[in-house]
């Protein structure tokens, strides 16, 4: 879906503006501001909380002017293994942007999938929606199918729901059910809301298991069912409105 953005004359915080421009998350925008990388009307900004006029103020990041997109685009990609979930890679590895050459607008991944993880990845230039979808406080559900080495008995799913303590002390909880299990491999379906970095792999490592493959099959109510690996499509209007309602954007 591509939606023309109406030119409202709105006052908003600088970090929110940068997020809506697709430059970075609000937290990353704050770091950019504190590092002196952002100017407003030629003045370097190093303190947080500045409110700007999104129409009339000129904002630059690293001396490059940033603007709100004229149109907002919403894309779902069925990411294959071997692609980095970023716009560019310093090691010249393939990125998800290489897979969406037909998308006319510059869009950004909502969160990340590891290089060897496949499945659903949303991309958009709607910075506010992306920020909220990725923020833990909105409890956006993500579903995965994970294959691990060895037998994983049913009763251990209770342990996953109670929480597995990771090496940094974080208690990771997830709903799970065993789809199949034998001495060689076990396949589970898992549901997470927070989704910390490499969380599923870290959960199973803490329990003494190695993850062989991982696929995200659903993000909120969006799935890649029927989409071949590496293909993409625009979200339809109904899907976009549903996502926005989930995070309090009407």
C-alpha positions, 0 to 999 in steps of 0.5 A, spaced: 500 500 500 502 507 498 498 512 501 499 520 499 501 523 506 497 530 507 501 536 509 499 537 516 502 543 519 504 540 525 509 541 531 512 535 534 518 533 537 525 532 533 526 525 535 519 523 533 520 527 526 526 523 525 523 517 526 517 519 522 522 520 516 525 513 517 532 516 519 532 512 525 528 509 531 526 515 537 532 512 541 537 512 535 534 519 534 536 521 541 543 518 540 544 522 534 542 529 537 546 528 543 552 526 538 551 533 535 549 530 528 542 534 527 541 541 525 535 545 525 535 551 521 542 551 521 543 550 528 546 544 531 542 541 536 545 537 542 539 537 547 533 532 547 526 535 547 526 540 542 519 541 538 519 543 531 515 545 525 515 539 520 513 543 514 517 550 515 523 548 519 529 545 515 532 539 519 539 536 517 542 529 519 550 529 518 549 535 513 543 531 509 536 534 509 531 530 511 523 530 510 517 526 511 516 522 505 510 524 500 507 517 500 507 512 505 509 505 503 508 498 507 511 492 504 511 485 506 517 481 504 518 473 505 525 473 507 530 468 505 536 466 509 543 469 507 540 476 507 542 482 512 536 486 515 538 493 513 539 498 508 547 496 507 552 492 509 559 494 510 562 487 508 557 487 502 553 481 504 546 481 500 541 485 504 533 485 504 533 491 500 536 487 494 530 483 494 525 489 493 527 493 487 520 494 485 518 498 491 519 505 488 519 508 495 525 508 500 523 503 506 526 501 512 525 494 516 521 494 522 526 490 526 531 485 524 531 477 522 538 474 523 542 472 516 540 465 517 533 466 519 527 466 514 520 469 514 516 475 514 519 482 515 515 488 514 518 494 511 515 501 511 517 509 511 512 510 516 517 511 522 511 512 527 508 505 525 515 502 525 517 505 532 510 502 535 510 495 532 518 494 534 517 497 541 515 492 547 510 496 550 505 494 544 506 487 545 506 485 538 505 478 537 511 474 532 510 467 531 516 462 529 517 455 527 523 453 530 527 446 528 532 444 534 537 438 534 535 433 539 528 430 542 524 436 546 519 433 550 512 436 551 513 438 558 518 443 557 514 447 553 511 449 561 519 451 562 518 456 556 512 459 558 515 460 565 521 463 563 528 461 561 533 465 564 539 468 559 546 469 560 544 477 561 539 475 567 533 477 562 527 472 563 525 470 556 518 467 556 514 464 550 508 460 548 510 454 545 507 447 542 511 441 539 509 440 532 513 434 532 519 430 536 524 425 535 531 423 537 534 427 531 530 433 531 524 437 534 520 442 531 516 447 535 511 453 534 513 459 538 510 466 540 513 472 542 512 479 544 518 482 545 523 479 541 530 481 543 536 480 539 537 472 537 532 471 543 530 464 540 537 461 539 539 464 546 533 461 549 534 454 547 542 455 548 540 456 555 536 449 555 542 445 552 539 445 545 542 448 538 537 451 533 538 448 526 533 453 522 528 458 524 522 461 520 518 467 522 511 465 520 507 471 522 508 478 525 501 481 528 496 479 523 500 479 517 503 472 514 507 470 508 502 464 507 502 463 499 508 467 498 515 464 495 521 465 498 524 472 496 518 475 494 514 481 496 508 485 496 504 491 498 500 491 504 493 492 503 489 497 506 485 493 511 492 490 513 495 497 514 489 499 518 489 493 522 496 494 524 495 502 526 489 500 530 494 495 534 499 500 536 494 506 537 494 509 531 487 511 528 
